Amino acid sequence: MSDHHNHKSHHILSNAMAWKIFGCLIALTLITVGVAQIDLGPFNFAVAMLVASIKASLVCMFFIGLKYDHKENTVIFSTSFIFMSIFMILTFGDLLTRGDVYVKDMQHIIPEGAVAASTKSKFDKAWVASPELVAHGKEQFMAQCVACHGAAGEGNGPASAGLNPKPRNFTKAENWKNGRKPSNIFGTLTKGLNQMPAFATLPPDDRWSLVHYVRSLGPHEGEKDSDEDLKKIGIDPTKADGGGSAEKSIPIGLAIDQVSEGK
């Protein structure tokens, strides 16, 4: 008997069926994007895995041709879903029972009153520019910002090539989304903007020094803060430290050691 009779002939998927499967894949992609806009808590993982599994199955069954292949190949493929289901059940159960480990479970490892030395104020009234703050800001800029914004602050650092929109050019006064007052820049550093991450973990003095150095790179005439501007970001201009309380933190190494020891 010839090989033609021993093996199934190659199945040609019709154009109509191909377009139907393609439409289903597009619809499932839209569902994925839509669900991503909604916080379902621990169900986010389950929904994402379910949609991804359906899409993968459609591709394997129709475009790869598993639906029309030997039955044993279908059995082998189907068993993979058993192992994936076990993985999903165990992971989903862990997500439901672990709690908010990133906030609540970290609170007990921070000793009461522990304050890292780096959070303590180095400068009085750091929101007021001074040569010392600008010099300190330059050091912070070279360590934190130069990769994206470039050594001259022109937004042309080595990492800027892959970013859209491009990093801010600090030498120009136009198109600052949050404004160019010191309080505006401080708020942007604290909260982040677009693909720029938040720098809230930097001590306030370091953020203020960055503000003053960034402003020194370009024109800023008339861009001054009023007392009301400072109060909006939690600064009491009548107090040397701004009236803010020290942030609780411990060295990262100590935190990792305490987590690993189950404390």
C-alpha positions in Angstrom: 0.0 0.0 0.0 1.4 3.4 -0.9 2.3 6.2 1.5 -0.6 8.1 0.0 -3.0 5.6 1.6 -1.1 5.3 4.9 -1.2 9.0 5.7 -3.9 11.5 5.6 -3.8 14.0 2.8 -2.8 17.6 3.7 -5.9 19.6 4.5 -6.3 23.0 2.8 -8.2 25.4 5.0 -10.8 27.3 3.1 -10.6 31.1 2.8 -14.0 31.5 4.5 -12.9 29.4 7.6 -9.6 31.2 7.7 -11.3 34.6 7.9 -13.7 33.3 10.6 -10.8 32.2 12.8 -9.0 35.4 12.1 -12.1 37.4 13.2 -12.4 35.3 16.4 -8.7 36.1 17.2 -9.3 39.8 16.6 -12.4 39.7 18.8 -10.5 37.9 21.6 -7.6 40.4 21.3 -10.2 43.3 21.8 -11.6 41.4 24.8 -8.1 41.2 26.3 -7.5 44.9 25.8 -10.9 45.8 27.2 -10.5 43.6 30.3 -7.0 45.1 30.9 -8.7 48.4 31.6 -10.7 46.8 34.5 -9.2 45.8 37.8 -10.7 42.3 38.5 -8.3 41.7 41.4 -7.1 38.0 41.4 -9.4 37.2 38.5 -7.1 39.2 36.2 -4.8 36.3 35.8 -7.6 33.7 35.2 -9.3 35.8 32.5 -6.0 36.5 30.8 -5.0 32.8 30.8 -8.5 31.8 29.6 -8.5 34.1 26.6 -4.9 33.3 25.7 -5.7 29.5 25.8 -8.7 30.0 23.5 -6.6 31.9 21.0 -3.8 29.4 21.1 -6.2 26.5 20.6 -7.8 28.2 17.6 -4.4 28.7 16.0 -3.3 25.1 16.7 -6.5 23.5 15.6 -7.1 25.4 12.4 -4.0 27.3 11.2 -1.6 24.6 12.2 -4.1 21.9 11.2 -4.3 19.8 14.4 -8.0 19.4 13.9 -7.4 17.5 10.7 -4.3 15.6 11.9 -4.0 12.1 13.5 -6.1 11.7 16.6 -3.1 10.8 18.8 -1.6 14.2 18.1 -4.8 15.8 19.3 -4.6 13.7 22.5 -1.0 14.8 23.1 -2.0 18.4 22.6 -5.1 18.1 24.8 -3.0 16.6 27.7 -1.0 19.9 27.8 -4.2 21.6 28.9 -4.4 19.3 31.9 -1.0 20.4 33.1 -1.8 24.0 32.3 -5.1 23.7 34.3 -3.2 22.3 37.3 -0.8 25.3 37.1 -3.7 27.7 36.9 -5.6 26.2 39.8 -2.5 26.2 42.1 -1.5 29.8 41.0 -5.1 31.1 41.2 -5.5 29.6 44.7 -2.3 31.2 45.8 -3.4 34.6 44.5 -6.7 34.3 46.4 -5.2 33.4 49.7 -1.9 35.2 50.0 -3.3 38.7 50.7 -1.7 42.0 49.7 1.9 41.0 50.3 3.3 44.1 48.7 1.7 46.5 51.3 0.2 44.9 54.3 2.7 42.1 54.8 5.6 44.5 54.4 4.4 46.7 57.3 5.3 44.2 60.0 9.0 44.0 58.9 9.6 47.8 59.4 10.6 48.5 63.0 8.5 51.1 64.6 10.2 54.5 64.2 12.8 53.2 61.9 14.1 56.0 59.7 16.8 55.7 57.1 19.5 58.4 57.4 19.0 59.3 53.8 15.5 60.6 54.4 16.7 63.1 56.9 16.9 66.7 55.7 20.3 67.8 54.4 19.3 71.4 53.6 17.1 73.9 55.2 14.3 75.1 53.0 15.4 73.0 50.1 12.7 74.5 47.8 14.8 77.7 47.7 17.6 77.4 45.2 21.2 77.7 46.3 24.6 76.9 44.7 24.9 74.0 47.1 21.6 72.5 46.1 22.3 73.0 42.4 25.7 71.2 42.8 24.0 68.4 44.7 21.4 68.2 42.0 24.0 67.8 39.3 25.3 64.7 41.1 21.8 63.3 41.4 21.1 64.1 37.7 24.2 62.2 36.6 23.2 59.2 38.7 19.4 59.2 38.0 18.6 61.1 34.8 21.5 61.2 32.3 20.7 57.9 30.6 17.5 59.4 29.2 17.9 63.1 29.3 21.6 63.3 28.3 24.5 64.9 30.0 23.5 68.4 28.9 19.8 67.8 29.6 18.7 68.0 26.0 16.7 64.8 26.0 19.2 62.8 23.9 20.6 60.3 26.3 21.6 56.8 25.1 18.2 55.4 26.3 16.1 58.0 24.6 16.3 56.2 21.2 13.7 53.7 22.3 11.3 56.1 24.0 8.2 57.8 22.6 7.6 60.6 23.4 11.2 61.6 23.7 12.5 62.7 27.1 12.2 66.3 28.1 14.7 68.8 26.7 15.4 70.9 29.8 17.2 73.6 27.9 13.9 74.7 26.2 11.0 76.5 27.9 8.2 75.2 25.6 5.6 72.5 26.2 6.2 71.5 29.8 3.1 69.5 30.5 3.0 70.2 34.3 4.6 73.6 34.2 8.1 74.9 35.0 7.7 76.2 38.5 9.8 74.4 41.1 6.7 72.9 42.7 5.5 71.7 39.3 8.8 69.9 38.6 8.9 68.5 42.1 5.4 67.1 41.6 6.4 65.5 38.3 9.5 63.9 39.9 7.4 62.6 42.7 4.6 61.1 40.6 6.3 60.4 37.3 5.0 61.3 33.8 4.4 59.1 30.8 7.3 56.6 30.7 9.3 58.4 33.2 9.0 56.6 36.5 8.1 58.2 39.8 11.1 59.2 42.0 9.1 59.3 45.2 11.7 57.0 46.9 14.3 59.7 46.6 14.5 61.9 49.7 12.8 65.2 49.3 16.1 67.1 49.5 17.4 65.1 46.5 14.3 65.8 44.5 14.5 69.5 45.3 18.2 69.5 44.3 17.2 67.9 41.0 14.5 70.5 40.5 17.0 73.3 40.9 19.7 71.7 38.7 17.1 71.0 35.9 15.9 74.6 36.1 19.5 75.9 35.8 19.8 74.2 32.4 17.3 76.5 30.7 15.4 79.8 31.0 13.0 80.1 34.0 12.4 83.8 34.4 9.1 84.5 36.1 8.6 80.8 37.0 8.5 81.2 40.8 6.5 79.5 43.5 4.1 81.3 45.7 3.4 80.1 49.2 0.1 78.6 47.9 2.0 76.7 45.3 4.2 75.1 47.9 1.3 74.3 50.2 -0.4 72.4 47.4 2.5 69.9 47.4 2.5 69.7 51.2 5.3 72.2 52.0 5.0 74.7 54.9 7.3 77.5 53.7 7.5 78.8 57.3 9.4 75.7 58.5 13.0 74.8 57.6 12.0 71.2 56.9 8.8 72.1 55.1 6.7 70.6 57.9 6.8 67.1 56.5 7.4 64.1 58.7 10.3 61.7 58.0 9.5 58.7 55.9 9.7 55.3 57.5 12.2 53.0 55.7 14.9 50.5 56.4 17.9 49.5 54.3 16.9 47.1 51.5 19.4 44.5 52.6 17.8 44.4 56.0 14.3 44.2 54.6 15.3 41.2 52.4 16.9 39.4 55.3 13.9 39.9 57.5 11.5 38.7 54.7 13.6 35.6 54.1 13.6 34.8 57.8 9.8 35.2 57.9 9.8 38.1 60.4 
